[in-house]
Amino acid sequence: MPPVQCPRCNIIVNVDDVPESFRQRAAACVQSGSVVSAVRLLHSEAGQPLGNAKALAQHLAKRPGLCQRCGRSIGTAELASCSKCKALTVSW
């Protein structure tokens, strides 16, 4: 899948380069309230460029199935744009 641009903030997010083994760990960091830990994991351990690590961590779902920004239900797709606030949410 090609990189995706968030309609709300215009940041480009590339999810394909993240190894599967790191996806659930990064999501768990964000869901436990530590976005910084997710950035560190994605950058230092998964080898993501710092910009993409930050973009991914900022757009990861804090709760599965809900928009990462406003909390509205968005379903279970890996990438979804919220119909209310237009923010991109990455659900791993």
PDB file of N, CA, C and O in Angstrom:
ATOM      1  N   MET A   1       0.850  -1.171   0.000  1.00  0.00           N
ATOM      2  CA  MET A   1       0.000   0.000   0.000  1.00  0.00           C
ATOM      3  C   MET A   1       0.902   1.244   0.000  1.00  0.00           C
ATOM      4  O   MET A   1       1.880   1.299   0.746  1.00  0.00           O
ATOM      5  N   PRO A   2       0.582   2.219  -0.818  1.00  0.00           N
ATOM      6  CA  PRO A   2       1.403   3.431  -0.868  1.00  0.00           C
ATOM      7  C   PRO A   2       1.214   4.273   0.398  1.00  0.00           C
ATOM      8  O   PRO A   2       0.249   4.069   1.134  1.00  0.00           O
ATOM      9  N   PRO A   3       2.117   5.206   0.656  1.00  0.00           N
ATOM     10  CA  PRO A   3       1.940   6.105   1.796  1.00  0.00           C
ATOM     11  C   PRO A   3       0.596   6.832   1.700  1.00  0.00           C
ATOM     12  O   PRO A   3       0.094   7.104   0.610  1.00  0.00           O
ATOM     13  N   VAL A   4       0.034   7.134   2.858  1.00  0.00           N
ATOM     14  CA  VAL A   4      -1.288   7.770   2.930  1.00  0.00           C
ATOM     15  C   VAL A   4      -1.152   9.119   3.628  1.00  0.00           C
ATOM     16  O   VAL A   4      -0.410   9.251   4.601  1.00  0.00           O
ATOM     17  N   GLN A   5      -1.869  10.111   3.126  1.00  0.00           N
ATOM     18  CA  GLN A   5      -1.840  11.441   3.726  1.00  0.00           C
ATOM     19  C   GLN A   5      -3.067  11.631   4.614  1.00  0.00           C
ATOM     20  O   GLN A   5      -4.187  11.323   4.207  1.00  0.00           O
ATOM     21  N   CYS A   6      -2.855  12.133   5.810  1.00  0.00           N
ATOM     22  CA  CYS A   6      -3.959  12.428   6.724  1.00  0.00           C
ATOM     23  C   CYS A   6      -4.703  13.645   6.196  1.00  0.00           C
ATOM     24  O   CYS A   6      -4.096  14.699   6.000  1.00  0.00           O
ATOM     25  N   PRO A   7      -6.024  13.520   5.959  1.00  0.00           N
ATOM     26  CA  PRO A   7      -6.795  14.654   5.437  1.00  0.00           C
ATOM     27  C   PRO A   7      -6.856  15.844   6.401  1.00  0.00           C
ATOM     28  O   PRO A   7      -7.071  16.979   5.974  1.00  0.00           O
ATOM     29  N   ARG A   8      -6.670  15.588   7.688  1.00  0.00           N
ATOM     30  CA  ARG A   8      -6.772  16.665   8.677  1.00  0.00           C
ATOM     31  C   ARG A   8      -5.471  17.459   8.821  1.00  0.00           C
ATOM     32  O   ARG A   8      -5.486  18.689   8.781  1.00  0.00           O
ATOM     33  N   CYS A   9      -4.342  16.753   8.989  1.00  0.00           N
ATOM     34  CA  CYS A   9      -3.086  17.449   9.275  1.00  0.00           C
ATOM     35  C   CYS A   9      -2.085  17.413   8.118  1.00  0.00           C
ATOM     36  O   CYS A   9      -1.034  18.049   8.181  1.00  0.00           O
ATOM     37  N   ASN A  10      -2.413  16.672   7.072  1.00  0.00           N
ATOM     38  CA  ASN A  10      -1.586  16.553   5.866  1.00  0.00           C
ATOM     39  C   ASN A  10      -0.267  15.807   6.057  1.00  0.00           C
ATOM     40  O   ASN A  10       0.570  15.814   5.155  1.00  0.00           O
ATOM     41  N   ILE A  11      -0.063  15.168   7.201  1.00  0.00           N
ATOM     42  CA  ILE A  11       1.133  14.348   7.412  1.00  0.00           C
ATOM     43  C   ILE A  11       1.003  13.079   6.572  1.00  0.00           C
ATOM     44  O   ILE A  11      -0.075  12.493   6.476  1.00  0.00           O
ATOM     45  N   ILE A  12       2.107  12.666   5.972  1.00  0.00           N
ATOM     46  CA  ILE A  12       2.118  11.432   5.192  1.00  0.00           C
ATOM     47  C   ILE A  12       2.596  10.294   6.078  1.00  0.00           C
ATOM     48  O   ILE A  12       3.634  10.391   6.733  1.00  0.00           O
ATOM     49  N   VAL A  13       1.827   9.217   6.089  1.00  0.00           N
ATOM     50  CA  VAL A  13       2.099   8.054   6.927  1.00  0.00           C
ATOM     51  C   VAL A  13       2.367   6.853   6.029  1.00  0.00           C
ATOM     52  O   VAL A  13       1.596   6.566   5.113  1.00  0.00           O
ATOM     53  N   ASN A  14       3.464   6.156   6.297  1.00  0.00           N
ATOM     54  CA  ASN A  14       3.810   4.959   5.537  1.00  0.00           C
ATOM     55  C   ASN A  14       3.774   3.758   6.480  1.00  0.00           C
ATOM     56  O   ASN A  14       4.662   3.593   7.316  1.00  0.00           O
ATOM     57  N   VAL A  15       2.751   2.924   6.346  1.00  0.00           N
ATOM     58  CA  VAL A  15       2.605   1.773   7.242  1.00  0.00           C
ATOM     59  C   VAL A  15       3.277   0.510   6.713  1.00  0.00           C
ATOM     60  O   VAL A  15       3.583  -0.394   7.490  1.00  0.00           O
ATOM     61  N   ASP A  16       3.509   0.436   5.424  1.00  0.00           N
ATOM     62  CA  ASP A  16       4.049  -0.792   4.830  1.00  0.00           C
ATOM     63  C   ASP A  16       5.450  -1.144   5.280  1.00  0.00           C
ATOM     64  O   ASP A  16       5.802  -2.323   5.317  1.00  0.00           O
ATOM     65  N   ASP A  17       6.258  -0.157   5.622  1.00  0.00           N
ATOM     66  CA  ASP A  17       7.638  -0.409   5.990  1.00  0.00           C
ATOM     67  C   ASP A  17       7.810  -0.928   7.412  1.00  0.00           C
ATOM     68  O   ASP A  17       8.921  -1.283   7.804  1.00  0.00           O
ATOM     69  N   VAL A  18       6.750  -0.977   8.180  1.00  0.00           N
ATOM     70  CA  VAL A  18       6.853  -1.416   9.583  1.00  0.00           C
ATOM     71  C   VAL A  18       6.669  -2.926   9.655  1.00  0.00           C
ATOM     72  O   VAL A  18       5.622  -3.444   9.267  1.00  0.00           O
ATOM     73  N   PRO A  19       7.689  -3.639  10.152  1.00  0.00           N
ATOM     74  CA  PRO A  19       7.555  -5.091  10.283  1.00  0.00           C
ATOM     75  C   PRO A  19       6.373  -5.460  11.186  1.00  0.00           C
ATOM     76  O   PRO A  19       6.101  -4.796  12.186  1.00  0.00           O
ATOM     77  N   GLU A  20       5.695  -6.515  10.814  1.00  0.00           N
ATOM     78  CA  GLU A  20       4.503  -6.971  11.555  1.00  0.00           C
ATOM     79  C   GLU A  20       4.796  -7.156  13.046  1.00  0.00           C
ATOM     80  O   GLU A  20       3.948  -6.862  13.889  1.00  0.00           O
ATOM     81  N   SER A  21       5.976  -7.634  13.363  1.00  0.00           N
ATOM     82  CA  SER A  21       6.317  -7.911  14.766  1.00  0.00           C
ATOM     83  C   SER A  21       6.337  -6.652  15.634  1.00  0.00           C
ATOM     84  O   SER A  21       6.231  -6.754  16.857  1.00  0.00           O
ATOM     85  N   PHE A  22       6.470  -5.481  15.038  1.00  0.00           N
ATOM     86  CA  PHE A  22       6.508  -4.238  15.809  1.00  0.00           C
ATOM     87  C   PHE A  22       5.160  -3.535  15.875  1.00  0.00           C
ATOM     88  O   PHE A  22       4.966  -2.652  16.711  1.00  0.00           O
ATOM     89  N   ARG A  23       4.237  -3.907  15.019  1.00  0.00           N
ATOM     90  CA  ARG A  23       2.956  -3.189  14.952  1.00  0.00           C
ATOM     91  C   ARG A  23       2.152  -3.283  16.247  1.00  0.00           C
ATOM     92  O   ARG A  23       1.697  -2.267  16.772  1.00  0.00           O
ATOM     93  N   GLN A  24       1.978  -4.485  16.756  1.00  0.00           N
ATOM     94  CA  GLN A  24       1.198  -4.646  17.987  1.00  0.00           C
ATOM     95  C   GLN A  24       1.889  -4.009  19.183  1.00  0.00           C
ATOM     96  O   GLN A  24       1.229  -3.473  20.073  1.00  0.00           O
ATOM     97  N   ARG A  25       3.209  -4.066  19.205  1.00  0.00           N
ATOM     98  CA  ARG A  25       3.953  -3.444  20.309  1.00  0.00           C
ATOM     99  C   ARG A  25       3.793  -1.927  20.296  1.00  0.00           C
ATOM    100  O   ARG A  25       3.604  -1.311  21.345  1.00  0.00           O
ATOM    101  N   ALA A  26       3.867  -1.330  19.119  1.00  0.00           N
ATOM    102  CA  ALA A  26       3.697   0.121  19.007  1.00  0.00           C
ATOM    103  C   ALA A  26       2.269   0.520  19.398  1.00  0.00           C
ATOM    104  O   ALA A  26       2.068   1.506  20.107  1.00  0.00           O
ATOM    105  N   ALA A  27       1.294  -0.242  18.938  1.00  0.00           N
ATOM    106  CA  ALA A  27      -0.105   0.036  19.291  1.00  0.00           C
ATOM    107  C   ALA A  27      -0.312  -0.075  20.794  1.00  0.00           C
ATOM    108  O   ALA A  27      -1.026   0.738  21.380  1.00  0.00           O
ATOM    109  N   ALA A  28       0.297  -1.064  21.420  1.00  0.00           N
ATOM    110  CA  ALA A  28       0.167  -1.245  22.873  1.00  0.00           C
ATOM    111  C   ALA A  28       0.771  -0.054  23.627  1.00  0.00           C
ATOM    112  O   ALA A  28       0.232   0.367  24.650  1.00  0.00           O
ATOM    113  N   CYS A  29       1.875   0.483  23.133  1.00  0.00           N
ATOM    114  CA  CYS A  29       2.476   1.669  23.755  1.00  0.00           C
ATOM    115  C   CYS A  29       1.503   2.843  23.738  1.00  0.00           C
ATOM    116  O   CYS A  29       1.292   3.504  24.755  1.00  0.00           O
ATOM    117  N   VAL A  30       0.914   3.093  22.570  1.00  0.00           N
ATOM    118  CA  VAL A  30      -0.021   4.212  22.433  1.00  0.00           C
ATOM    119  C   VAL A  30      -1.263   3.974  23.285  1.00  0.00           C
ATOM    120  O   VAL A  30      -1.751   4.895  23.939  1.00  0.00           O
ATOM    121  N   GLN A  31      -1.777   2.743  23.282  1.00  0.00           N
ATOM    122  CA  GLN A  31      -2.984   2.444  24.054  1.00  0.00           C
ATOM    123  C   GLN A  31      -2.747   2.553  25.553  1.00  0.00           C
ATOM    124  O   GLN A  31      -3.690   2.766  26.314  1.00  0.00           O
ATOM    125  N   SER A  32      -1.496   2.408  25.987  1.00  0.00           N
ATOM    126  CA  SER A  32      -1.190   2.561  27.413  1.00  0.00           C
ATOM    127  C   SER A  32      -0.821   4.003  27.754  1.00  0.00           C
ATOM    128  O   SER A  32      -0.497   4.311  28.901  1.00  0.00           O
ATOM    129  N   GLY A  33      -0.873   4.890  26.748  1.00  0.00           N
ATOM    130  CA  GLY A  33      -0.656   6.309  26.992  1.00  0.00           C
ATOM    131  C   GLY A  33       0.755   6.801  26.726  1.00  0.00           C
ATOM    132  O   GLY A  33       1.077   7.936  27.076  1.00  0.00           O
ATOM    133  N   SER A  34       1.602   5.990  26.120  1.00  0.00           N
ATOM    134  CA  SER A  34       2.984   6.390  25.896  1.00  0.00           C
ATOM    135  C   SER A  34       3.316   6.497  24.406  1.00  0.00           C
ATOM    136  O   SER A  34       3.890   5.581  23.817  1.00  0.00           O
ATOM    137  N   VAL A  35       2.949   7.618  23.818  1.00  0.00           N
ATOM    138  CA  VAL A  35       3.240   7.867  22.412  1.00  0.00           C
ATOM    139  C   VAL A  35       4.757   7.949  22.210  1.00  0.00           C
ATOM    140  O   VAL A  35       5.274   7.499  21.188  1.00  0.00           O
ATOM    141  N   VAL A  36       5.463   8.522  23.184  1.00  0.00           N
ATOM    142  CA  VAL A  36       6.922   8.641  23.087  1.00  0.00           C
ATOM    143  C   VAL A  36       7.577   7.268  23.005  1.00  0.00           C
ATOM    144  O   VAL A  36       8.531   7.078  22.250  1.00  0.00           O
ATOM    145  N   SER A  37       7.071   6.314  23.777  1.00  0.00           N
ATOM    146  CA  SER A  37       7.607   4.952  23.710  1.00  0.00           C
ATOM    147  C   SER A  37       7.358   4.325  22.348  1.00  0.00           C
ATOM    148  O   SER A  37       8.201   3.586  21.839  1.00  0.00           O
ATOM    149  N   ALA A  38       6.212   4.614  21.759  1.00  0.00           N
ATOM    150  CA  ALA A  38       5.906   4.098  20.417  1.00  0.00           C
ATOM    151  C   ALA A  38       6.856   4.693  19.387  1.00  0.00           C
ATOM    152  O   ALA A  38       7.336   3.980  18.505  1.00  0.00           O
ATOM    153  N   VAL A  39       7.134   5.992  19.486  1.00  0.00           N
ATOM    154  CA  VAL A  39       8.076   6.636  18.565  1.00  0.00           C
ATOM    155  C   VAL A  39       9.451   5.995  18.717  1.00  0.00           C
ATOM    156  O   VAL A  39      10.103   5.665  17.726  1.00  0.00           O
ATOM    157  N   ARG A  40       9.886   5.824  19.957  1.00  0.00           N
ATOM    158  CA  ARG A  40      11.195   5.224  20.228  1.00  0.00           C
ATOM    159  C   ARG A  40      11.279   3.810  19.650  1.00  0.00           C
ATOM    160  O   ARG A  40      12.275   3.454  19.020  1.00  0.00           O
ATOM    161  N   LEU A  41      10.245   3.010  19.862  1.00  0.00           N
ATOM    162  CA  LEU A  41      10.202   1.642  19.351  1.00  0.00           C
ATOM    163  C   LEU A  41      10.258   1.623  17.823  1.00  0.00           C
ATOM    164  O   LEU A  41      11.050   0.889  17.232  1.00  0.00           O
ATOM    165  N   LEU A  42       9.422   2.425  17.199  1.00  0.00           N
ATOM    166  CA  LEU A  42       9.362   2.438  15.738  1.00  0.00           C
ATOM    167  C   LEU A  42      10.657   2.954  15.107  1.00  0.00           C
ATOM    168  O   LEU A  42      11.075   2.468  14.057  1.00  0.00           O
ATOM    169  N   HIS A  43      11.280   3.926  15.740  1.00  0.00           N
ATOM    170  CA  HIS A  43      12.503   4.502  15.193  1.00  0.00           C
ATOM    171  C   HIS A  43      13.734   3.649  15.523  1.00  0.00           C
ATOM    172  O   HIS A  43      14.469   3.242  14.623  1.00  0.00           O
ATOM    173  N   SER A  44      13.950   3.385  16.798  1.00  0.00           N
ATOM    174  CA  SER A  44      15.180   2.710  17.231  1.00  0.00           C
ATOM    175  C   SER A  44      15.195   1.217  16.940  1.00  0.00           C
ATOM    176  O   SER A  44      16.218   0.672  16.526  1.00  0.00           O
ATOM    177  N   GLU A  45      14.071   0.560  17.155  1.00  0.00           N
ATOM    178  CA  GLU A  45      14.050  -0.895  17.009  1.00  0.00           C
ATOM    179  C   GLU A  45      13.526  -1.360  15.655  1.00  0.00           C
ATOM    180  O   GLU A  45      14.027  -2.336  15.097  1.00  0.00           O
ATOM    181  N   ALA A  46      12.516  -0.665  15.123  1.00  0.00           N
ATOM    182  CA  ALA A  46      11.935  -1.091  13.846  1.00  0.00           C
ATOM    183  C   ALA A  46      12.622  -0.436  12.648  1.00  0.00           C
ATOM    184  O   ALA A  46      12.344  -0.787  11.501  1.00  0.00           O
ATOM    185  N   GLY A  47      13.517   0.516  12.914  1.00  0.00           N
ATOM    186  CA  GLY A  47      14.285   1.127  11.843  1.00  0.00           C
ATOM    187  C   GLY A  47      13.553   2.150  11.000  1.00  0.00           C
ATOM    188  O   GLY A  47      13.980   2.445   9.884  1.00  0.00           O
ATOM    189  N   GLN A  48      12.463   2.697  11.507  1.00  0.00           N
ATOM    190  CA  GLN A  48      11.722   3.710  10.760  1.00  0.00           C
ATOM    191  C   GLN A  48      12.436   5.059  10.833  1.00  0.00           C
ATOM    192  O   GLN A  48      13.022   5.388  11.864  1.00  0.00           O
ATOM    193  N   PRO A  49      12.394   5.845   9.756  1.00  0.00           N
ATOM    194  CA  PRO A  49      12.907   7.215   9.855  1.00  0.00           C
ATOM    195  C   PRO A  49      12.131   7.945  10.957  1.00  0.00           C
ATOM    196  O   PRO A  49      10.949   7.674  11.170  1.00  0.00           O
ATOM    197  N   LEU A  50      12.787   8.854  11.645  1.00  0.00           N
ATOM    198  CA  LEU A  50      12.157   9.527  12.773  1.00  0.00           C
ATOM    199  C   LEU A  50      10.834  10.202  12.393  1.00  0.00           C
ATOM    200  O   LEU A  50       9.868  10.140  13.154  1.00  0.00           O
ATOM    201  N   GLY A  51      10.787  10.836  11.236  1.00  0.00           N
ATOM    202  CA  GLY A  51       9.549  11.503  10.804  1.00  0.00           C
ATOM    203  C   GLY A  51       8.388  10.541  10.650  1.00  0.00           C
ATOM    204  O   GLY A  51       7.269  10.850  11.062  1.00  0.00           O
ATOM    205  N   ASN A  52       8.638   9.378  10.062  1.00  0.00           N
ATOM    206  CA  ASN A  52       7.562   8.392   9.898  1.00  0.00           C
ATOM    207  C   ASN A  52       7.186   7.776  11.238  1.00  0.00           C
ATOM    208  O   ASN A  52       6.012   7.496  11.482  1.00  0.00           O
ATOM    209  N   ALA A  53       8.166   7.562  12.110  1.00  0.00           N
ATOM    210  CA  ALA A  53       7.873   7.011  13.439  1.00  0.00           C
ATOM    211  C   ALA A  53       6.946   7.954  14.207  1.00  0.00           C
ATOM    212  O   ALA A  53       5.991   7.513  14.847  1.00  0.00           O
ATOM    213  N   LYS A  54       7.236   9.251  14.139  1.00  0.00           N
ATOM    214  CA  LYS A  54       6.379  10.238  14.814  1.00  0.00           C
ATOM    215  C   LYS A  54       4.984  10.278  14.192  1.00  0.00           C
ATOM    216  O   LYS A  54       3.981  10.306  14.904  1.00  0.00           O
ATOM    217  N   ALA A  55       4.928  10.280  12.864  1.00  0.00           N
ATOM    218  CA  ALA A  55       3.638  10.336  12.166  1.00  0.00           C
ATOM    219  C   ALA A  55       2.783   9.116  12.513  1.00  0.00           C
ATOM    220  O   ALA A  55       1.588   9.244  12.780  1.00  0.00           O
ATOM    221  N   LEU A  56       3.398   7.940  12.507  1.00  0.00           N
ATOM    222  CA  LEU A  56       2.658   6.724  12.849  1.00  0.00           C
ATOM    223  C   LEU A  56       2.156   6.765  14.283  1.00  0.00           C
ATOM    224  O   LEU A  56       0.985   6.488  14.545  1.00  0.00           O
ATOM    225  N   ALA A  57       3.036   7.107  15.207  1.00  0.00           N
ATOM    226  CA  ALA A  57       2.648   7.125  16.621  1.00  0.00           C
ATOM    227  C   ALA A  57       1.511   8.113  16.869  1.00  0.00           C
ATOM    228  O   ALA A  57       0.614   7.838  17.665  1.00  0.00           O
ATOM    229  N   GLN A  58       1.543   9.255  16.195  1.00  0.00           N
ATOM    230  CA  GLN A  58       0.486  10.259  16.370  1.00  0.00           C
ATOM    231  C   GLN A  58      -0.849   9.802  15.806  1.00  0.00           C
ATOM    232  O   GLN A  58      -1.898  10.281  16.236  1.00  0.00           O
ATOM    233  N   HIS A  59      -0.822   8.882  14.849  1.00  0.00           N
ATOM    234  CA  HIS A  59      -2.049   8.455  14.183  1.00  0.00           C
ATOM    235  C   HIS A  59      -2.522   7.063  14.596  1.00  0.00           C
ATOM    236  O   HIS A  59      -3.530   6.577  14.084  1.00  0.00           O
ATOM    237  N   LEU A  60      -1.805   6.418  15.515  1.00  0.00           N
ATOM    238  CA  LEU A  60      -2.249   5.104  16.000  1.00  0.00           C
ATOM    239  C   LEU A  60      -3.471   5.258  16.900  1.00  0.00           C
ATOM    240  O   LEU A  60      -3.566   6.204  17.682  1.00  0.00           O
ATOM    241  N   ALA A  61      -4.400   4.319  16.780  1.00  0.00           N
ATOM    242  CA  ALA A  61      -5.624   4.349  17.587  1.00  0.00           C
ATOM    243  C   ALA A  61      -5.298   4.178  19.070  1.00  0.00           C
ATOM    244  O   ALA A  61      -4.560   3.272  19.455  1.00  0.00           O
ATOM    245  N   LYS A  62      -5.855   5.053  19.885  1.00  0.00           N
ATOM    246  CA  LYS A  62      -5.686   4.942  21.332  1.00  0.00           C
ATOM    247  C   LYS A  62      -6.582   3.848  21.902  1.00  0.00           C
ATOM    248  O   LYS A  62      -6.272   3.222  22.916  1.00  0.00           O
ATOM    249  N   ARG A  63      -7.709   3.639  21.212  1.00  0.00           N
ATOM    250  CA  ARG A  63      -8.627   2.546  21.545  1.00  0.00           C
ATOM    251  C   ARG A  63      -9.072   1.923  20.239  1.00  0.00           C
ATOM    252  O   ARG A  63      -9.470   2.640  19.322  1.00  0.00           O
ATOM    253  N   PRO A  64      -9.014   0.597  20.131  1.00  0.00           N
ATOM    254  CA  PRO A  64      -9.381  -0.071  18.879  1.00  0.00           C
ATOM    255  C   PRO A  64     -10.781   0.318  18.406  1.00  0.00           C
ATOM    256  O   PRO A  64     -11.737   0.340  19.181  1.00  0.00           O
ATOM    257  N   GLY A  65     -10.873   0.624  17.108  1.00  0.00           N
ATOM    258  CA  GLY A  65     -12.172   0.941  16.518  1.00  0.00           C
ATOM    259  C   GLY A  65     -12.626   2.371  16.670  1.00  0.00           C
ATOM    260  O   GLY A  65     -13.696   2.738  16.183  1.00  0.00           O
ATOM    261  N   LEU A  66     -11.813   3.204  17.354  1.00  0.00           N
ATOM    262  CA  LEU A  66     -12.196   4.599  17.572  1.00  0.00           C
ATOM    263  C   LEU A  66     -11.168   5.538  16.952  1.00  0.00           C
ATOM    264  O   LEU A  66      -9.979   5.223  16.893  1.00  0.00           O
ATOM    265  N   CYS A  67     -11.639   6.694  16.492  1.00  0.00           N
ATOM    266  CA  CYS A  67     -10.759   7.709  15.927  1.00  0.00           C
ATOM    267  C   CYS A  67      -9.719   8.119  16.967  1.00  0.00           C
ATOM    268  O   CYS A  67     -10.041   8.320  18.138  1.00  0.00           O
ATOM    269  N   GLN A  68      -8.475   8.239  16.524  1.00  0.00           N
ATOM    270  CA  GLN A  68      -7.395   8.602  17.441  1.00  0.00           C
ATOM    271  C   GLN A  68      -7.510  10.043  17.929  1.00  0.00           C
ATOM    272  O   GLN A  68      -6.888  10.399  18.930  1.00  0.00           O
ATOM    273  N   ARG A  69      -8.282  10.870  17.251  1.00  0.00           N
ATOM    274  CA  ARG A  69      -8.391  12.277  17.633  1.00  0.00           C
ATOM    275  C   ARG A  69      -9.664  12.588  18.414  1.00  0.00           C
ATOM    276  O   ARG A  69      -9.601  13.171  19.497  1.00  0.00           O
ATOM    277  N   CYS A  70     -10.826  12.201  17.867  1.00  0.00           N
ATOM    278  CA  CYS A  70     -12.093  12.602  18.504  1.00  0.00           C
ATOM    279  C   CYS A  70     -12.827  11.467  19.212  1.00  0.00           C
ATOM    280  O   CYS A  70     -13.777  11.712  19.956  1.00  0.00           O
ATOM    281  N   GLY A  71     -12.395  10.231  18.987  1.00  0.00           N
ATOM    282  CA  GLY A  71     -13.009   9.099  19.669  1.00  0.00           C
ATOM    283  C   GLY A  71     -14.256   8.532  19.006  1.00  0.00           C
ATOM    284  O   GLY A  71     -14.886   7.628  19.555  1.00  0.00           O
ATOM    285  N   ARG A  72     -14.619   9.037  17.855  1.00  0.00           N
ATOM    286  CA  ARG A  72     -15.798   8.523  17.133  1.00  0.00           C
ATOM    287  C   ARG A  72     -15.521   7.120  16.591  1.00  0.00           C
ATOM    288  O   ARG A  72     -14.380   6.804  16.255  1.00  0.00           O
ATOM    289  N   SER A  73     -16.533   6.293  16.504  1.00  0.00           N
ATOM    290  CA  SER A  73     -16.389   4.943  15.964  1.00  0.00           C
ATOM    291  C   SER A  73     -16.010   5.015  14.481  1.00  0.00           C
ATOM    292  O   SER A  73     -16.649   5.725  13.704  1.00  0.00           O
ATOM    293  N   ILE A  74     -14.953   4.265  14.095  1.00  0.00           N
ATOM    294  CA  ILE A  74     -14.497   4.287  12.705  1.00  0.00           C
ATOM    295  C   ILE A  74     -14.411   2.899  12.087  1.00  0.00           C
ATOM    296  O   ILE A  74     -14.052   2.773  10.917  1.00  0.00           O
ATOM    297  N   GLY A  75     -14.727   1.864  12.838  1.00  0.00           N
ATOM    298  CA  GLY A  75     -14.666   0.511  12.297  1.00  0.00           C
ATOM    299  C   GLY A  75     -13.316  -0.137  12.530  1.00  0.00           C
ATOM    300  O   GLY A  75     -12.529   0.316  13.361  1.00  0.00           O
ATOM    301  N   THR A  76     -13.055  -1.208  11.782  1.00  0.00           N
ATOM    302  CA  THR A  76     -11.876  -2.019  12.049  1.00  0.00           C
ATOM    303  C   THR A  76     -10.831  -2.000  10.932  1.00  0.00           C
ATOM    304  O   THR A  76      -9.880  -2.780  10.981  1.00  0.00           O
ATOM    305  N   ALA A  77     -10.979  -1.138   9.935  1.00  0.00           N
ATOM    306  CA  ALA A  77      -9.997  -1.068   8.853  1.00  0.00           C
ATOM    307  C   ALA A  77      -8.639  -0.621   9.396  1.00  0.00           C
ATOM    308  O   ALA A  77      -8.565   0.134  10.365  1.00  0.00           O
ATOM    309  N   GLU A  78      -7.570  -1.095   8.759  1.00  0.00           N
ATOM    310  CA  GLU A  78      -6.222  -0.715   9.211  1.00  0.00           C
ATOM    311  C   GLU A  78      -6.011   0.794   9.109  1.00  0.00           C
ATOM    312  O   GLU A  78      -5.408   1.401   9.995  1.00  0.00           O
ATOM    313  N   LEU A  79      -6.501   1.391   8.043  1.00  0.00           N
ATOM    314  CA  LEU A  79      -6.427   2.841   7.852  1.00  0.00           C
ATOM    315  C   LEU A  79      -7.823   3.379   7.635  1.00  0.00           C
ATOM    316  O   LEU A  79      -8.555   2.886   6.777  1.00  0.00           O
ATOM    317  N   ALA A  80      -8.196   4.386   8.403  1.00  0.00           N
ATOM    318  CA  ALA A  80      -9.532   4.971   8.260  1.00  0.00           C
ATOM    319  C   ALA A  80      -9.474   6.459   8.544  1.00  0.00           C
ATOM    320  O   ALA A  80      -8.763   6.902   9.445  1.00  0.00           O
ATOM    321  N   SER A  81     -10.225   7.227   7.771  1.00  0.00           N
ATOM    322  CA  SER A  81     -10.382   8.653   8.028  1.00  0.00           C
ATOM    323  C   SER A  81     -11.727   8.862   8.694  1.00  0.00           C
ATOM    324  O   SER A  81     -12.749   8.359   8.226  1.00  0.00           O
ATOM    325  N   CYS A  82     -11.722   9.595   9.773  1.00  0.00           N
ATOM    326  CA  CYS A  82     -12.931   9.849  10.548  1.00  0.00           C
ATOM    327  C   CYS A  82     -13.883  10.752   9.762  1.00  0.00           C
ATOM    328  O   CYS A  82     -13.468  11.760   9.191  1.00  0.00           O
ATOM    329  N   SER A  83     -15.151  10.383   9.743  1.00  0.00           N
ATOM    330  CA  SER A  83     -16.139  11.197   9.030  1.00  0.00           C
ATOM    331  C   SER A  83     -16.446  12.491   9.776  1.00  0.00           C
ATOM    332  O   SER A  83     -16.938  13.446   9.176  1.00  0.00           O
ATOM    333  N   LYS A  84     -16.162  12.532  11.072  1.00  0.00           N
ATOM    334  CA  LYS A  84     -16.449  13.726  11.858  1.00  0.00           C
ATOM    335  C   LYS A  84     -15.304  14.742  11.807  1.00  0.00           C
ATOM    336  O   LYS A  84     -15.516  15.893  11.425  1.00  0.00           O
ATOM    337  N   CYS A  85     -14.098  14.324  12.189  1.00  0.00           N
ATOM    338  CA  CYS A  85     -12.973  15.266  12.288  1.00  0.00           C
ATOM    339  C   CYS A  85     -11.972  15.162  11.150  1.00  0.00           C
ATOM    340  O   CYS A  85     -11.067  15.988  11.041  1.00  0.00           O
ATOM    341  N   LYS A  86     -12.128  14.145  10.293  1.00  0.00           N
ATOM    342  CA  LYS A  86     -11.279  13.908   9.111  1.00  0.00           C
ATOM    343  C   LYS A  86      -9.876  13.400   9.439  1.00  0.00           C
ATOM    344  O   LYS A  86      -9.044  13.306   8.537  1.00  0.00           O
ATOM    345  N   ALA A  87      -9.587  13.071  10.692  1.00  0.00           N
ATOM    346  CA  ALA A  87      -8.258  12.577  11.062  1.00  0.00           C
ATOM    347  C   ALA A  87      -8.063  11.139  10.601  1.00  0.00           C
ATOM    348  O   ALA A  87      -8.993  10.335  10.651  1.00  0.00           O
ATOM    349  N   LEU A  88      -6.859  10.819  10.155  1.00  0.00           N
ATOM    350  CA  LEU A  88      -6.477   9.454   9.790  1.00  0.00           C
ATOM    351  C   LEU A  88      -6.172   8.682  11.061  1.00  0.00           C
ATOM    352  O   LEU A  88      -5.501   9.186  11.961  1.00  0.00           O
ATOM    353  N   THR A  89      -6.672   7.447  11.128  1.00  0.00           N
ATOM    354  CA  THR A  89      -6.363   6.575  12.246  1.00  0.00           C
ATOM    355  C   THR A  89      -5.787   5.278  11.713  1.00  0.00           C
ATOM    356  O   THR A  89      -6.338   4.671  10.795  1.00  0.00           O
ATOM    357  N   VAL A  90      -4.668   4.856  12.297  1.00  0.00           N
ATOM    358  CA  VAL A  90      -4.022   3.592  11.970  1.00  0.00           C
ATOM    359  C   VAL A  90      -4.397   2.620  13.079  1.00  0.00           C
ATOM    360  O   VAL A  90      -4.117   2.872  14.251  1.00  0.00           O
ATOM    361  N   SER A  91      -5.023   1.523  12.716  1.00  0.00           N
ATOM    362  CA  SER A  91      -5.456   0.520  13.709  1.00  0.00           C
ATOM    363  C   SER A  91      -4.659  -0.763  13.509  1.00  0.00           C
ATOM    364  O   SER A  91      -4.827  -1.471  12.516  1.00  0.00           O
ATOM    365  N   TRP A  92      -3.800  -1.043  14.461  1.00  0.00           N
ATOM    366  CA  TRP A  92      -3.016  -2.281  14.429  1.00  0.00           C
ATOM    367  C   TRP A  92      -3.419  -3.183  15.550  1.00  0.00           C
ATOM    368  O   TRP A  92      -2.870  -4.276  15.691  1.00  0.00           O
TER     369      TRP A  92
END
